[in-house]
Amino acid sequence: MRLLLTAVLLLSASGALAQAWPQPEGGVYLKLSHGRSDADQQFNSDGNARPYAEGVKDHAFADRSGYLYAEYGLTPRLTLVGLLPFKTLTTRDLDFEYAAQAVGSAQIGARYGLADLFRLSGTRHTAAVAGLLTIPLGYERNRTPAVGTGQVDAQASLHYGLSLYPLPLYAQVGGGYRMRSDVYVFSSTVDCVPNRSIGCTADTRPDYGNEWFYTAEVGASDGRWMLLQALVQGVSSTQIIEPERITADGGLPTRQRFLKVGGGITVYPLAAVGVSIQAFRTPVGANTIRSTDVFVGIEYIHR
């Protein structure tokens, strides 16, 4: 039983993917992480890989960003969540290198445990529903490379978790719907001349398509010091994916599809402190970059 409880507590502390278990009342989870994403290729609308920028072979796309993630258990069922990104992006073509640095779009929302509602308390099963708002924090949406879409998003998701006790293992899956709005008031623009000004594009306020998204996770704990994870993340536009060329000096695609697979390890040198590394690869996609993503973080847990 101690192994089971430890695995569940570690799961709830594993970050943004741990959506099936709410934090205990008064529980706090903080994580500061640094992400590195690199891509030399992109997927076209048919899912075929091609160069991100013709003639550029190394670091055509580079993302070096920081993230502050937080959870707070307001009640035994209700957990408040928030994410603040600090974006640093660089893209290259044969002519120029483009760079952008800004605070990106924050995410704020909540997760509500459904175990009592579905009579899952005291069993190996759990469930939760979550809702998030994505809000730009004033960045210039027509800068290139873009640190965000510039408009407000809203999403809702449902998550299910399973403990495999007496084995120190767990699994969870989740899925949801992301609605893209036409509200752009929380971002700004910079004046530029299309096709002449370097580092910006015309402010066309693109019609970003709504998306389905899903996650899956399997984890194993040694009961005290370490947590291992296998992770899957995916996004699929609800609309037909038409050709959209991603360029170093252009904006973000409005319709996309991708699958990311990876794994992670978190070690706990102290009961309240963890150090983690997670890595992902994008094996398939459409209208998206073919990236390798690595995140290194330190987390604090208080209960």
C-alpha positions, 0 to 999 in steps of 0.5 A: 500500500505504501508503494501504491500511495507513493506512486500516486503522489509521484504521479501527481507531482510529475507535471503538466501530464499528470491530469488524472490525480488532483493535488491534496488540499493545500498541496503545492507543486512547482516546476521550473524547466528549460526546454530545447527543441531543434528541427532541420525538417518539417512535415508537409500536408501529406505527412512527408518530410522535407527540409525546414529551410532549403540548404540549411542543415543544422539548427534551422529551427531552435527553441531555447525556452523556460517554463514555470509550472504550478499546481495548488490543491484548493480542495481535495477535488479541485486543483488550480494549475498555471503555466508561464513560458519564457520563449527564445526562438531562432530560425534560419534560412540561407539569407538571414537568421531570425530571433525572437524573445518574449514572455509567451502565452500563459495557461491558467485553469483547473482540474477537478477529480471525479473519483467520488462522483464515479465511486472510484475512491479506494480503488485502483481507478481515478478520473478527472476533468480539466479546463484551461485558458491560453492567454497571450501576455502582450507579445507582438504576434507578427514578429518572426519567429512567432512566440505564440498565435496571439489569440486566446484559446480554451480547452477542456479534457477528460483523464483516466488513471489506473494504478497497477498495484501491487506492481509499482506502476501506473497508467493514464490516458486523456483527451480533449478539445481545443477551441481557437477564438478570434480574440487578439486583444491580449497581443500586439503588433509591430508595423512592417512592410510585407516581403521587405521588413526583416523579422515581421509579417503582415498582421492577418489574424489567421483563422487557426483551426480547432484541435483534438489533443490526447496524451498517454503515460505509463510510469514506474516508481521504485517507491521513493527515489525515482520515477520512470515514464513513457510518454505520448502526446498528439494533436490533430486539427478538426479541419482538413489539413491543406498545404501550408509551407513553414518558413523561417520568416513566416508565421505558424501553421493554422492546421496541423497534426503531430505525434510526439513519443518520448520518455522521462526520468525524475530522481528525488534526492530530497523528499520535496525536491525532484530533478527531471529530464524528458525527451520527445521525438516527432515521428509523424506529422502534417504542417509541423516541424519534425523536432527533437525536444528535451526538457530539464527541470527541477520541481518542489513538492509540498503537502 
